[in-house]
Amino acid sequence: MAFGVAVGVLIRENGLQDEPQEGTLLYIPEMRGNRYLAQAGDNKTLLCGSEEQFFQKNGTHILYPGMCVIL
């Protein structure tokens, strides 16, 4: 998570298909919510209320232990 923004959110907000080249200007949206380090047994609904809310906040459908997520 860079600048407090999930990588998936940066990809989605900037329409990236490939890794950006050095010097590429990226839009960094303001992220609201608490950061949390996912633990074994956590799920998207438990963390964010629904899978859709998890995706909107984190820009990915992936969740794994040790991942930093926005709640």
DOZASE-844674 format. One line per 3 residues: their letters; for each residue x negated, z, y of N, C-alpha, C. Coordinates in nm, 4 decimals. Example, Ala and Ser with C-alpha at 12.3 -4.5 7.8 and 13.67 -1.06 7.14 Angstrom:
<atoms>
as> -1.3190/0.7800/-0.5690/-1.2300/0.7800/-0.4500/-1.3200/0.7800/-0.3300 | -1.2850/0.7080/-0.2250/-1.3670/0.7140/-0.1060/-1.2900/0.7870/0.0030
</atoms>
This chain:
<atoms>
maf> -0.0856/0.0000/-0.1165/0.0000/0.0000/0.0000/-0.0902/0.0000/0.1229 | -0.0810/-0.1034/0.2022/-0.1631/-0.1160/0.3218/-0.0779/-0.0914/0.4450 | -0.1299/-0.0210/0.5427/-0.0578/0.0074/0.6672/0.0738/0.0783/0.6399
gva> 0.0846/0.1471/0.5266/0.2088/0.2148/0.4920/0.3185/0.1190/0.4492 | 0.2818/-0.0044/0.4165/0.3782/-0.1066/0.3765/0.3432/-0.1533/0.2357 | 0.4417/-0.1571/0.1475/0.4190/-0.2030/0.0113/0.3744/-0.3491/0.0128
vgv> 0.2828/-0.3824/-0.0769/0.2313/-0.5185/-0.0854/0.3450/-0.6182/-0.1052 | 0.4416/-0.5837/-0.1894/0.5548/-0.6727/-0.2135/0.6332/-0.7025/-0.0871 | 0.6448/-0.6031/0.0009/0.7157/-0.6233/0.1276/0.6363/-0.7195/0.2163
lir> 0.5034/-0.7049/0.2215/0.4209/-0.7974/0.2996/0.4356/-0.9402/0.2479 | 0.4358/-0.9558/0.1167/0.4517/-1.0891/0.0571/0.5863/-1.1478/0.0959 | 0.6933/-1.0698/0.0792/0.8284/-1.1184/0.1088/0.8461/-1.1495/0.2569
eng> 0.8043/-1.0593/0.3442/0.8254/-1.0755/0.4880/0.7446/-1.1902/0.5475 | 0.6334/-1.2259/0.4827/0.5479/-1.3327/0.5345/0.5603/-1.4622/0.4549 | 0.6503/-1.4642/0.3564/0.6715/-1.5858/0.2779/0.5472/-1.6334/0.2052
lqd> 0.4648/-1.5398/0.1613/0.3386/-1.5762/0.0968/0.3608/-1.6254/-0.0455 | 0.2937/-1.7322/-0.0814/0.2940/-1.7845/-0.2177/0.1594/-1.7570/-0.2852 | 0.0538/-1.7544/-0.2039/-0.0816/-1.7291/-0.2520/-0.1428/-1.6175/-0.1690
epq> -0.2578/-1.5688/-0.2126/-0.3295/-1.4670/-0.1369/-0.3658/-1.5236/0.0001 | -0.3402/-1.4499/0.1082/-0.3717/-1.5034/0.2409/-0.5224/-1.5202/0.2604 | -0.5576/-1.6209/0.3376/-0.6971/-1.6473/0.3692/-0.7411/-1.5554/0.4832
egt> -0.8700/-1.5306/0.4909/-0.9245/-1.4503/0.5991/-0.8827/-1.5112/0.7325 | -0.8359/-1.4283/0.8226/-0.7935/-1.4735/0.9543/-0.6447/-1.5019/0.9645 | -0.5730/-1.5002/0.8513/-0.4285/-1.5228/0.8524/-0.3597/-1.4051/0.9201
lly> -0.2732/-1.4346/1.0163/-0.1971/-1.3296/1.0826/-0.0743/-1.2973/1.0000 | -0.0527/-1.1702/0.9738/0.0606/-1.1262/0.8948/0.1534/-1.0399/0.9795 | 0.2819/-1.0554/0.9557/0.3821/-0.9676/1.0170/0.3867/-0.8403/0.9337
ipe> 0.3693/-0.7260/0.9986/0.3749/-0.5973/0.9300/0.4999/-0.5248/0.9789 | 0.6045/-0.5234/0.8951/0.7292/-0.4591/0.9368/0.7143/-0.3074/0.9399 | 0.7932/-0.2447/1.0224/0.7943/-0.0989/1.0284/0.8609/-0.0467/0.9023
mrg> 0.7938/0.0412/0.8336/0.8507/0.0986/0.7120/0.9064/0.2367/0.7427 | 1.0244/0.2592/0.6957/1.0870/0.3905/0.7135/1.1107/0.4502/0.5772 | 1.0805/0.5753/0.5661/1.0987/0.6444/0.4392/0.9737/0.7218/0.4038
nry> 0.9881/0.8055/0.3067/0.8775/0.8876/0.2611/0.8000/0.8164/0.1522 | 0.6698/0.8340/0.1525/0.5866/0.7794/0.0457/0.5863/0.8796/-0.0693 | 0.5813/0.8255/-0.1901/0.5848/0.9093/-0.3099/0.5003/0.8438/-0.4174
laq> 0.4264/0.9232/-0.4917/0.3465/0.8744/-0.6026/0.4311/0.8870/-0.7292 | 0.4713/0.7732/-0.7856/0.5611/0.7719/-0.9011/0.4983/0.8434/-1.0205 | 0.5825/0.9148/-1.0923/0.5411/0.9902/-1.2095/0.6063/0.9303/-1.3347
agd> 0.5511/0.9612/-1.4509/0.6124/0.9190/-1.5769/0.7537/0.9753/-1.5821 | 0.8497/0.8931/-1.6198/0.9885/0.9354/-1.6282/1.0703/0.9020/-1.5050 | 1.0051/0.8691/-1.3923/1.0786/0.8275/-1.2723/1.1428/0.6923/-1.2981
nkt> 1.2552/0.6664/-1.2324/1.3147/0.5334/-1.2377/1.3615/0.4951/-1.0979 | 1.3929/0.3691/-1.0794/1.4262/0.3160/-0.9464/1.5519/0.3797/-0.8889 | 1.6508/0.4033/-0.9738/1.7751/0.4648/-0.9273/1.7509/0.6093/-0.8849
llc> 1.6722/0.6814/-0.9609/1.6395/0.8201/-0.9270/1.5657/0.8274/-0.7934 | 1.4723/0.7362/-0.7718/1.3899/0.7391/-0.6514/1.4617/0.6886/-0.5266 | 1.5408/0.5817/-0.5398/1.5970/0.5158/-0.4213/1.7492/0.5023/-0.4229
gse> 1.8145/0.5485/-0.5275/1.9604/0.5414/-0.5322/2.0129/0.4240/-0.6110 | 1.9369/0.3151/-0.6168/1.9751/0.1973/-0.6955/1.8534/0.1062/-0.7076 | 1.8617/0.0132/-0.8032/1.7520/-0.0822/-0.8184/1.7406/-0.1730/-0.6965
eqf> 1.8556/-0.2100/-0.6369/1.8545/-0.2960/-0.5177/1.7882/-0.2253/-0.3993 | 1.8214/-0.0972/-0.3787/1.7586/-0.0200/-0.2703/1.6079/-0.0087/-0.2929 | 1.5683/0.0120/-0.4184/1.4248/0.0189/-0.4499/1.3566/-0.1108/-0.4088
fqk> 1.4169/-0.2252/-0.4454/1.3588/-0.3548/-0.4110/1.3524/-0.3740/-0.2600 | 1.4586/-0.3399/-0.1886/1.4607/-0.3574/-0.0428/1.3512/-0.2760/0.0243 | 1.3273/-0.1556/-0.0237/1.2278/-0.0690/0.0394/1.0848/-0.1024/-0.0024
ngt> 1.0668/-0.1497/-0.1268/0.9326/-0.1675/-0.1808/0.8935/-0.3124/-0.2064 | 0.9879/-0.4041/-0.1975/0.9568/-0.5454/-0.2111/0.9150/-0.5883/-0.3500 | 0.9471/-0.5083/-0.4512/0.9130/-0.5410/-0.5895/1.0143/-0.4777/-0.6828
hil> 1.0270/-0.5350/-0.8001/1.1116/-0.4764/-0.9037/1.0273/-0.3924/-0.9996 | 0.8974/-0.3898/-0.9773/0.8045/-0.3199/-1.0671/0.7921/-0.1733/-1.0261 | 0.7895/-0.0855/-1.1256/0.7655/0.0568/-1.1038/0.6802/0.1079/-1.2194
ypg> 0.5724/0.1772/-1.1874/0.4859/0.2326/-1.2907/0.4282/0.3652/-1.2414 | 0.3939/0.4569/-1.3337/0.3348/0.5836/-1.2945/0.2073/0.5611/-1.2134 | 0.1942/0.6352/-1.1061/0.0779/0.6237/-1.0175/0.1001/0.5283/-0.9010
mcv> 0.2105/0.4547/-0.9045/0.2414/0.3603/-0.7963/0.2909/0.4367/-0.6742 | 0.2439/0.4011/-0.5571/0.2909/0.4603/-0.4320/0.4150/0.3821/-0.3886 | 0.5274/0.4522/-0.3737/0.6537/0.3866/-0.3388/0.7127/0.4490/-0.2128
il> 0.7998/0.3736/-0.1477/0.8746/0.4224/-0.0331/1.0102/0.4683/-0.0833 | 1.0471/0.5893/-0.0497/1.1767/0.6433/-0.0928/1.2847/0.6137/0.0087
</atoms>
